[in-house]
Amino acid sequence: MVLNGSDVGNYFINTPQNAVGTITKRPLILGGITAVDKVYDGTTSAAVKADNYTLNGLLGGDDVKIDLSRLSSTFKDAHAGPSKTVNITGIELLGQDSKNYELDSKSIALTANVTPASITAVNNLKVKDKIYDGTTNQSSM
């Protein structure tokens, strides 16, 4: 703080020597990461592609990258459907300046489609002969 005016010599600013402040981590938005569509297989397993990821919000010259070696991804449930939520865990920030940043969790909201699995036709299905009974009911062998 700077004092101005004709009476400036009459005042002294007493600044505390141990002033404490907080520097919060800068949020990074992860871009270029996508969940891969799959055919229903009865599991929640999901695949993610991050070949050309970006870290938006990174200050120029800072050394920060992501480590995907512990990445884990799963669908919210195992059912077929469009735009299914994919849960991501295990993404870590690495680099000399990584402690100054955190990933914005909203930027990792991924979805993918789970298409229904096709059913193989049953071959050589046989039905039993029956005596006419006025119905269309038939039983298989």
OpenMM code with the backbone's topology and positions (N, CA, C; nanometers):
from openmm import Vec3, app, unit

residues = "MET VAL LEU ASN GLY SER ASP VAL GLY ASN TYR PHE ILE ASN THR PRO GLN ASN ALA VAL GLY THR ILE THR LYS ARG PRO LEU ILE LEU GLY GLY ILE THR ALA VAL ASP LYS VAL TYR ASP GLY THR THR SER ALA ALA VAL LYS ALA ASP ASN TYR THR LEU ASN GLY LEU LEU GLY GLY ASP ASP VAL LYS ILE ASP LEU SER ARG LEU SER SER THR PHE LYS ASP ALA HIS ALA GLY PRO SER LYS THR VAL ASN ILE THR GLY ILE GLU LEU LEU GLY GLN ASP SER LYS ASN TYR GLU LEU ASP SER LYS SER ILE ALA LEU THR ALA ASN VAL THR PRO ALA SER ILE THR ALA VAL ASN ASN LEU LYS VAL LYS ASP LYS ILE TYR ASP GLY THR THR ASN GLN SER SER MET".split()
positions = [
    Vec3(0.0848, -0.1162, 0.0000),
    Vec3(0.0000, 0.0000, 0.0000),
    Vec3(0.0902, 0.1235, 0.0000),
    Vec3(0.0503, 0.2218, -0.0752),
    Vec3(0.1262, 0.3462, -0.0855),
    Vec3(0.0385, 0.4600, -0.0334),
    Vec3(0.0992, 0.5440, 0.0525),
    Vec3(0.0284, 0.6618, 0.1036),
    Vec3(0.0626, 0.7815, 0.0167),
    Vec3(-0.0358, 0.8620, -0.0107),
    Vec3(-0.0169, 0.9831, -0.0902),
    Vec3(-0.0743, 1.1031, -0.0151),
    Vec3(-0.0307, 1.2202, -0.0529),
    Vec3(-0.0871, 1.3432, 0.0027),
    Vec3(0.0147, 1.4209, 0.0836),
    Vec3(-0.0270, 1.5357, 0.1276),
    Vec3(0.0655, 1.6246, 0.1984),
    Vec3(0.0984, 1.5767, 0.3398),
    Vec3(0.0126, 1.4918, 0.3972),
    Vec3(0.0367, 1.4440, 0.5337),
    Vec3(0.1018, 1.3070, 0.5369),
    Vec3(0.1575, 1.2613, 0.4246),
    Vec3(0.2123, 1.1268, 0.4177),
    Vec3(0.3212, 1.1014, 0.5223),
    Vec3(0.3949, 1.2044, 0.5592),
    Vec3(0.5018, 1.1866, 0.6571),
    Vec3(0.4509, 1.1634, 0.7983),
    Vec3(0.3237, 1.1838, 0.8203),
    Vec3(0.2675, 1.1666, 0.9547),
    Vec3(0.2197, 1.0241, 0.9821),
    Vec3(0.2298, 0.9383, 0.8816),
    Vec3(0.1759, 0.8029, 0.8978),
    Vec3(0.2805, 0.6977, 0.8658),
    Vec3(0.2618, 0.5833, 0.9281),
    Vec3(0.3464, 0.4668, 0.9044),
    Vec3(0.2531, 0.3468, 0.8852),
    Vec3(0.2770, 0.2670, 0.7819),
    Vec3(0.1950, 0.1476, 0.7586),
    Vec3(0.2647, 0.0301, 0.8244),
    Vec3(0.1965, -0.0296, 0.9162),
    Vec3(0.2505, -0.1454, 0.9860),
    Vec3(0.2004, -0.2708, 0.9156),
    Vec3(0.2862, -0.3378, 0.8383),
    Vec3(0.2470, -0.4610, 0.7686),
    Vec3(0.2957, -0.5809, 0.8477),
    Vec3(0.2101, -0.6774, 0.8662),
    Vec3(0.2502, -0.7961, 0.9420),
    Vec3(0.3594, -0.8732, 0.8680),
    Vec3(0.4536, -0.9241, 0.9428),
    Vec3(0.5652, -0.9996, 0.8853),
    Vec3(0.5242, -1.1402, 0.8432),
    Vec3(0.4255, -1.1963, 0.9080),
    Vec3(0.3855, -1.3347, 0.8813),
    Vec3(0.2443, -1.3434, 0.8239),
    Vec3(0.2165, -1.2584, 0.7283),
    Vec3(0.0841, -1.2624, 0.6661),
    Vec3(0.0678, -1.3968, 0.5937),
    Vec3(-0.0497, -1.4570, 0.6062),
    Vec3(-0.0758, -1.5878, 0.5485),
    Vec3(-0.1836, -1.5757, 0.4422),
    Vec3(-0.1600, -1.6398, 0.3300),
    Vec3(-0.2591, -1.6434, 0.2232),
    Vec3(-0.2640, -1.7840, 0.1655),
    Vec3(-0.3629, -1.8089, 0.0845),
    Vec3(-0.3793, -1.9406, 0.0227),
    Vec3(-0.3740, -1.9267, -0.1280),
    Vec3(-0.2952, -2.0104, -0.1900),
    Vec3(-0.2917, -2.0180, -0.3352),
    Vec3(-0.3592, -2.1490, -0.3728),
    Vec3(-0.4704, -2.1394, -0.4438),
    Vec3(-0.5430, -2.2610, -0.4826),
    Vec3(-0.4880, -2.3139, -0.6149),
    Vec3(-0.5058, -2.4425, -0.6332),
    Vec3(-0.4584, -2.5069, -0.7555),
    Vec3(-0.5399, -2.4574, -0.8746),
    Vec3(-0.4731, -2.4414, -0.9853),
    Vec3(-0.5384, -2.3966, -1.1082),
    Vec3(-0.6077, -2.5162, -1.1730),
    Vec3(-0.7368, -2.5023, -1.2093),
    Vec3(-0.8061, -2.6154, -1.2721),
    Vec3(-0.7630, -2.6330, -1.4179),
    Vec3(-0.7459, -2.7572, -1.4570),
    Vec3(-0.7154, -2.7928, -1.5953),
    Vec3(-0.8332, -2.8693, -1.6530),
    Vec3(-0.8656, -2.8377, -1.7771),
    Vec3(-0.9718, -2.9105, -1.8462),
    Vec3(-0.9057, -3.0070, -1.9428),
    Vec3(-0.9350, -3.1343, -1.9240),
    Vec3(-0.8781, -3.2387, -2.0073),
    Vec3(-0.9615, -3.2529, -2.1332),
    Vec3(-0.8985, -3.2362, -2.2473),
    Vec3(-0.9671, -3.2501, -2.3751),
    Vec3(-0.9044, -3.3617, -2.4568),
    Vec3(-0.9735, -3.4033, -2.5617),
    Vec3(-0.9191, -3.5035, -2.6518),
    Vec3(-0.9192, -3.6451, -2.5979),
    Vec3(-0.9984, -3.6704, -2.4949),
    Vec3(-1.0106, -3.8060, -2.4405),
    Vec3(-1.1543, -3.8512, -2.4671),
    Vec3(-1.1699, -3.9704, -2.5229),
    Vec3(-1.3026, -4.0193, -2.5599),
    Vec3(-1.3214, -4.1637, -2.5161),
    Vec3(-1.4460, -4.1957, -2.4845),
    Vec3(-1.4828, -4.3345, -2.4543),
    Vec3(-1.5200, -4.4024, -2.5859),
    Vec3(-1.4917, -4.5311, -2.5947),
    Vec3(-1.5127, -4.6081, -2.7169),
    Vec3(-1.6453, -4.6843, -2.7096),
    Vec3(-1.7254, -4.6748, -2.8171),
    Vec3(-1.8504, -4.7510, -2.8249),
    Vec3(-1.8195, -4.9004, -2.8245),
    Vec3(-1.9144, -4.9804, -2.7776),
    Vec3(-1.8952, -5.1257, -2.7790),
    Vec3(-2.0284, -5.1955, -2.7996),
    Vec3(-2.0199, -5.3242, -2.8288),
    Vec3(-2.1365, -5.4114, -2.8391),
    Vec3(-2.1585, -5.4735, -2.7015),
    Vec3(-2.2827, -5.4847, -2.6593),
    Vec3(-2.3174, -5.5418, -2.5287),
    Vec3(-2.2452, -5.6750, -2.5080),
    Vec3(-2.1774, -5.6868, -2.3932),
    Vec3(-2.1090, -5.8123, -2.3591),
    Vec3(-2.1363, -5.8571, -2.2160),
    Vec3(-2.2323, -5.7911, -2.1507),
    Vec3(-2.2701, -5.8304, -2.0153),
    Vec3(-2.1800, -5.7744, -1.9062),
    Vec3(-2.0785, -5.6941, -1.9427),
    Vec3(-1.9872, -5.6364, -1.8438),
    Vec3(-1.9939, -5.4843, -1.8486),
    Vec3(-1.9354, -5.4207, -1.7489),
    Vec3(-1.9268, -5.2747, -1.7469),
    Vec3(-1.7927, -5.2255, -1.8012),
    Vec3(-1.7110, -5.3130, -1.8539),
    Vec3(-1.5791, -5.2707, -1.9036),
    Vec3(-1.5939, -5.1677, -2.0156),
    Vec3(-1.5074, -5.0674, -2.0111),
    Vec3(-1.5095, -4.9600, -2.1110),
    Vec3(-1.3664, -4.9297, -2.1533),
    Vec3(-1.3513, -4.8874, -2.2760),
    Vec3(-1.2203, -4.8478, -2.3278),
    Vec3(-1.2201, -4.6971, -2.3521),
    Vec3(-1.1042, -4.6368, -2.3338),
    Vec3(-1.0891, -4.4934, -2.3510),
    Vec3(-0.9701, -4.4668, -2.4422),
    Vec3(-0.9861, -4.3693, -2.5318),
    Vec3(-0.8770, -4.3261, -2.6185),
    Vec3(-0.8321, -4.1870, -2.5749),
    Vec3(-0.7013, -4.1710, -2.5584),
    Vec3(-0.6461, -4.0405, -2.5206),
    Vec3(-0.5180, -4.0145, -2.5983),
    Vec3(-0.5182, -4.0499, -2.7264),
    Vec3(-0.3981, -4.0376, -2.8090),
    Vec3(-0.3502, -3.8936, -2.8221),
    Vec3(-0.4408, -3.8004, -2.8347),
    Vec3(-0.4059, -3.6598, -2.8564),
    Vec3(-0.4722, -3.5710, -2.7524),
    Vec3(-0.4480, -3.6014, -2.6251),
    Vec3(-0.5134, -3.5241, -2.5198),
    Vec3(-0.4561, -3.3820, -2.5127),
    Vec3(-0.5362, -3.2924, -2.4557),
    Vec3(-0.4931, -3.1552, -2.4315),
    Vec3(-0.5235, -3.1195, -2.2870),
    Vec3(-0.4438, -3.0314, -2.2315),
    Vec3(-0.4677, -2.9783, -2.0979),
    Vec3(-0.4939, -2.8286, -2.1129),
    Vec3(-0.6200, -2.7921, -2.1163),
    Vec3(-0.6592, -2.6522, -2.1330),
    Vec3(-0.6572, -2.5823, -1.9979),
    Vec3(-0.5930, -2.4645, -1.9951),
    Vec3(-0.5781, -2.3891, -1.8713),
    Vec3(-0.4355, -2.3910, -1.8204),
    Vec3(-0.3500, -2.4653, -1.8858),
    Vec3(-0.2089, -2.4748, -1.8473),
    Vec3(-0.1389, -2.3438, -1.8825),
    Vec3(-0.0637, -2.2891, -1.7886),
    Vec3(0.0107, -2.1661, -1.8148),
    Vec3(0.1333, -2.1989, -1.8993),
    Vec3(0.1631, -2.1090, -1.9931),
    Vec3(0.2749, -2.1299, -2.0848),
    Vec3(0.4055, -2.1569, -2.0122),
    Vec3(0.4753, -2.2591, -2.0570),
    Vec3(0.6045, -2.2931, -1.9982),
    Vec3(0.5976, -2.3901, -1.8817),
    Vec3(0.4807, -2.4132, -1.8244),
    Vec3(0.4712, -2.5068, -1.7123),
    Vec3(0.4809, -2.6503, -1.7619),
    Vec3(0.5493, -2.7328, -1.6840),
    Vec3(0.5722, -2.8732, -1.7170),
    Vec3(0.4671, -2.9595, -1.6475),
    Vec3(0.3594, -2.9912, -1.7216),
    Vec3(0.2524, -3.0762, -1.6686),
    Vec3(0.2049, -3.1675, -1.7804),
    Vec3(0.1870, -3.2943, -1.7485),
    Vec3(0.1301, -3.3923, -1.8416),
    Vec3(0.0460, -3.4898, -1.7602),
    Vec3(-0.0274, -3.5770, -1.8285),
    Vec3(-0.1076, -3.6746, -1.7547),
    Vec3(-0.0459, -3.8129, -1.7680),
    Vec3(-0.0641, -3.8913, -1.6635),
    Vec3(-0.0205, -4.0304, -1.6615),
    Vec3(-0.1456, -4.1166, -1.6724),
    Vec3(-0.1525, -4.1952, -1.7787),
    Vec3(-0.2688, -4.2815, -1.8007),
    Vec3(-0.2406, -4.4273, -1.7651),
    Vec3(-0.1260, -4.4553, -1.7051),
    Vec3(-0.0896, -4.5947, -1.6779),
    Vec3(-0.1824, -4.6622, -1.5772),
    Vec3(-0.2481, -4.5849, -1.4923),
    Vec3(-0.3408, -4.6426, -1.3936),
    Vec3(-0.4863, -4.6099, -1.4256),
    Vec3(-0.5095, -4.5660, -1.5488),
    Vec3(-0.6445, -4.5305, -1.5904),
    Vec3(-0.7363, -4.6518, -1.5831),
    Vec3(-0.8523, -4.6308, -1.5280),
    Vec3(-0.9547, -4.7337, -1.5213),
    Vec3(-1.0852, -4.6713, -1.5690),
    Vec3(-1.1567, -4.7429, -1.6555),
    Vec3(-1.2822, -4.6893, -1.7072),
    Vec3(-1.3886, -4.7981, -1.7075),
    Vec3(-1.5078, -4.7609, -1.6621),
    Vec3(-1.6197, -4.8548, -1.6588),
    Vec3(-1.7486, -4.7820, -1.6946),
    Vec3(-1.8389, -4.8554, -1.7599),
    Vec3(-1.9716, -4.8019, -1.7832),
    Vec3(-2.0475, -4.8015, -1.6516),
    Vec3(-2.1401, -4.7090, -1.6371),
    Vec3(-2.2202, -4.6989, -1.5143),
    Vec3(-2.2962, -4.8286, -1.4880),
    Vec3(-2.3426, -4.8950, -1.5951),
    Vec3(-2.4077, -5.0255, -1.5816),
    Vec3(-2.3772, -5.1069, -1.7065),
    Vec3(-2.4163, -5.2325, -1.7065),
    Vec3(-2.3805, -5.3233, -1.8162),
    Vec3(-2.4844, -5.3271, -1.9282),
    Vec3(-2.5921, -5.2538, -1.9177),
    Vec3(-2.7015, -5.2614, -2.0145),
    Vec3(-2.6720, -5.1849, -2.1432),
    Vec3(-2.7297, -5.2311, -2.2530),
    Vec3(-2.7164, -5.1631, -2.3818),
    Vec3(-2.7943, -5.0318, -2.3780),
    Vec3(-2.7452, -4.9327, -2.4528),
    Vec3(-2.8143, -4.8050, -2.4620),
    Vec3(-2.7255, -4.6979, -2.5210),
    Vec3(-2.7845, -4.5874, -2.5644),
    Vec3(-2.7068, -4.4773, -2.6210),
    Vec3(-2.6523, -4.3838, -2.5123),
    Vec3(-2.5426, -4.3209, -2.5394),
    Vec3(-2.4828, -4.2188, -2.4514),
    Vec3(-2.4762, -4.2632, -2.3056),
    Vec3(-2.4179, -4.3791, -2.2837),
    Vec3(-2.4037, -4.4339, -2.1487),
    Vec3(-2.2872, -4.3656, -2.0771),
    Vec3(-2.3047, -4.3338, -1.9502),
    Vec3(-2.1996, -4.2708, -1.8700),
    Vec3(-2.0819, -4.3663, -1.8515),
    Vec3(-1.9614, -4.3132, -1.8734),
    Vec3(-1.8383, -4.3898, -1.8510),
    Vec3(-1.7633, -4.3228, -1.7359),
    Vec3(-1.7397, -4.3990, -1.6296),
    Vec3(-1.6685, -4.3486, -1.5122),
    Vec3(-1.5185, -4.3677, -1.5326),
    Vec3(-1.4416, -4.2630, -1.5049),
    Vec3(-1.2965, -4.2649, -1.5234),
    Vec3(-1.2291, -4.2429, -1.3881),
    Vec3(-1.1284, -4.3236, -1.3580),
    Vec3(-1.0464, -4.3022, -1.2386),
    Vec3(-0.9010, -4.3288, -1.2750),
    Vec3(-0.8114, -4.2838, -1.1905),
    Vec3(-0.6697, -4.3158, -1.2050),
    Vec3(-0.5884, -4.2228, -1.2926),
    Vec3(-0.6455, -4.1112, -1.3387),
    Vec3(-0.5663, -4.0159, -1.4166),
    Vec3(-0.4865, -3.9297, -1.3186),
    Vec3(-0.3561, -3.9255, -1.3378),
    Vec3(-0.2697, -3.8475, -1.2498),
    Vec3(-0.1949, -3.7417, -1.3286),
    Vec3(-0.1710, -3.6284, -1.2633),
    Vec3(-0.0890, -3.5239, -1.3231),
    Vec3(0.0570, -3.5486, -1.2871),
    Vec3(0.1444, -3.5336, -1.3854),
    Vec3(0.2888, -3.5489, -1.3656),
    Vec3(0.3589, -3.4237, -1.4152),
    Vec3(0.4822, -3.4084, -1.3771),
    Vec3(0.5639, -3.2973, -1.4235),
    Vec3(0.6038, -3.2067, -1.3092),
    Vec3(0.7034, -3.1253, -1.3355),
    Vec3(0.7615, -3.0368, -1.2352),
    Vec3(0.6590, -2.9412, -1.1737),
    Vec3(0.5625, -2.8968, -1.2522),
    Vec3(0.4648, -2.7990, -1.2035),
    Vec3(0.3279, -2.8599, -1.1721),
    Vec3(0.3177, -2.9921, -1.1711),
    Vec3(0.1876, -3.0589, -1.1547),
    Vec3(0.1202, -3.0297, -1.0211),
    Vec3(0.1953, -2.9997, -0.9180),
    Vec3(0.1368, -2.9739, -0.7855),
    Vec3(0.0575, -2.8421, -0.7824),
    Vec3(0.0748, -2.7599, -0.8862),
    Vec3(0.0032, -2.6321, -0.8929),
    Vec3(-0.1306, -2.6439, -0.9644),
    Vec3(-0.1653, -2.7631, -1.0104),
    Vec3(-0.2842, -2.7833, -1.0929),
    Vec3(-0.3683, -2.8996, -1.0410),
    Vec3(-0.4958, -2.9001, -1.0817),
    Vec3(-0.5836, -3.0137, -1.0580),
    Vec3(-0.6768, -3.0267, -1.1773),
    Vec3(-0.7156, -3.1508, -1.2073),
    Vec3(-0.8082, -3.1735, -1.3176),
    Vec3(-0.9487, -3.1325, -1.2763),
    Vec3(-1.0161, -3.0620, -1.3635),
    Vec3(-1.1559, -3.0262, -1.3425),
    Vec3(-1.2373, -3.1526, -1.3691),
    Vec3(-1.2979, -3.2080, -1.2661),
    Vec3(-1.3678, -3.3363, -1.2795),
    Vec3(-1.4808, -3.3305, -1.3815),
    Vec3(-1.5403, -3.2123, -1.4023),
    Vec3(-1.6478, -3.2004, -1.5004),
    Vec3(-1.5972, -3.2193, -1.6431),
    Vec3(-1.4664, -3.1985, -1.6642),
    Vec3(-1.4126, -3.2130, -1.7991),
    Vec3(-1.3897, -3.3597, -1.8351),
    Vec3(-1.4091, -3.4482, -1.7399),
    Vec3(-1.3868, -3.5905, -1.7652),
    Vec3(-1.5209, -3.6639, -1.7693),
    Vec3(-1.6262, -3.5970, -1.8080),
    Vec3(-1.7584, -3.6572, -1.8193),
    Vec3(-1.7707, -3.7204, -1.9583),
    Vec3(-1.7490, -3.8502, -1.9662),
    Vec3(-1.7495, -3.9200, -2.0945),
    Vec3(-1.8734, -4.0064, -2.1096),
    Vec3(-1.9149, -4.0249, -2.2340),
    Vec3(-2.0232, -4.1177, -2.2655),
    Vec3(-1.9854, -4.1975, -2.3892),
    Vec3(-2.0467, -4.3126, -2.4031),
    Vec3(-2.0295, -4.3966, -2.5221),
    Vec3(-2.1557, -4.4799, -2.5383),
    Vec3(-2.1712, -4.5366, -2.6560),
    Vec3(-2.2885, -4.6192, -2.6852),
    Vec3(-2.2566, -4.7660, -2.6627),
    Vec3(-2.3545, -4.8373, -2.6066),
    Vec3(-2.3461, -4.9830, -2.5963),
    Vec3(-2.4599, -5.0358, -2.6824),
    Vec3(-2.4238, -5.0937, -2.7963),
    Vec3(-2.5261, -5.1439, -2.8880),
    Vec3(-2.5666, -5.2850, -2.8479),
    Vec3(-2.6918, -5.3216, -2.8724),
    Vec3(-2.7368, -5.4565, -2.8382),
    Vec3(-2.6564, -5.5619, -2.9151),
    Vec3(-2.6304, -5.6732, -2.8502),
    Vec3(-2.5616, -5.7845, -2.9150),
    Vec3(-2.6602, -5.8569, -3.0055),
    Vec3(-2.6092, -5.9085, -3.1149),
    Vec3(-2.6967, -5.9853, -3.2042),
    Vec3(-2.7066, -6.1282, -3.1527),
    Vec3(-2.8181, -6.1895, -3.1802),
    Vec3(-2.8414, -6.3274, -3.1366),
    Vec3(-2.8255, -6.4180, -3.2574),
    Vec3(-2.7526, -6.5245, -3.2379),
    Vec3(-2.7328, -6.6211, -3.3451),
    Vec3(-2.8589, -6.7045, -3.3625),
    Vec3(-2.8994, -6.7237, -3.4861),
    Vec3(-3.0195, -6.8024, -3.5149),
    Vec3(-2.9990, -6.9474, -3.4720),
    Vec3(-3.1059, -7.0066, -3.4255),
    Vec3(-3.1026, -7.1468, -3.3860),
    Vec3(-3.1319, -7.2313, -3.5094),
    Vec3(-3.0410, -7.3205, -3.5398),
    Vec3(-3.0584, -7.4082, -3.6558),
    Vec3(-3.1166, -7.5423, -3.6130),
    Vec3(-3.1822, -7.6067, -3.7059),
    Vec3(-3.2353, -7.7420, -3.6854),
    Vec3(-3.3358, -7.7510, -3.5714),
    Vec3(-3.4141, -7.6472, -3.5531),
    Vec3(-3.5183, -7.6507, -3.4520),
    Vec3(-3.6309, -7.7393, -3.5031),
    Vec3(-3.6736, -7.8295, -3.4198),
    Vec3(-3.7806, -7.9220, -3.4585),
    Vec3(-3.9008, -7.9002, -3.3678),
    Vec3(-4.0159, -7.9220, -3.4248),
    Vec3(-4.1384, -7.9151, -3.3463),
    Vec3(-4.2070, -8.0508, -3.3504),
    Vec3(-4.2862, -8.0777, -3.2468),
    Vec3(-4.3577, -8.2055, -3.2417),
    Vec3(-4.4826, -8.1978, -3.3280),
    Vec3(-4.5138, -8.3095, -3.3896),
    Vec3(-4.6408, -8.3209, -3.4601),
    Vec3(-4.7516, -8.3230, -3.3557),
    Vec3(-4.8712, -8.2829, -3.3957),
    Vec3(-4.9827, -8.2858, -3.3022),
    Vec3(-5.1109, -8.3165, -3.3782),
    Vec3(-5.2056, -8.3525, -3.3060),
    Vec3(-5.3389, -8.3766, -3.3612),
    Vec3(-5.4134, -8.2454, -3.3570),
    Vec3(-5.4879, -8.2182, -3.4617),
    Vec3(-5.5623, -8.0929, -3.4705),
    Vec3(-5.6460, -8.0739, -3.3460),
    Vec3(-5.6270, -7.9511, -3.2871),
    Vec3(-5.7053, -7.9188, -3.1677),
    Vec3(-5.7673, -7.7793, -3.1765),
    Vec3(-5.7638, -7.7188, -3.2948),
    Vec3(-5.8264, -7.5891, -3.3144),
    Vec3(-5.7419, -7.4707, -3.2671),
    Vec3(-5.6171, -7.4942, -3.2199),
    Vec3(-5.5303, -7.3842, -3.1763),
    Vec3(-5.4039, -7.3800, -3.2611),
    Vec3(-5.3291, -7.2750, -3.2413),
    Vec3(-5.2003, -7.2653, -3.3124),
    Vec3(-5.0850, -7.2978, -3.2175),
    Vec3(-5.1173, -7.3478, -3.0992),
    Vec3(-5.0135, -7.3828, -3.0033),
    Vec3(-4.9276, -7.4967, -3.0550),
    Vec3(-4.7980, -7.4801, -3.0357),
    Vec3(-4.7025, -7.5820, -3.0786),
    Vec3(-4.5968, -7.5925, -2.9692),
    Vec3(-4.5489, -7.7108, -2.9451),
    Vec3(-4.4394, -7.7264, -2.8490),
    Vec3(-4.3167, -7.7773, -2.9229),
    Vec3(-4.2019, -7.7331, -2.8777),
    Vec3(-4.0772, -7.7747, -2.9444),
    Vec3(-4.0226, -7.8983, -2.8762),
    Vec3(-3.9327, -7.9646, -2.9448),
    Vec3(-3.8710, -8.0866, -2.8907),
    Vec3(-3.7468, -8.0523, -2.8143),
] * unit.nanometer
topology = app.Topology()
chain = topology.addChain("A")
for resn in residues:
    res = topology.addResidue(resn, chain)
    for name in ("N", "CA", "C"):
        topology.addAtom(name, app.Element.getBySymbol(name[0]), res)
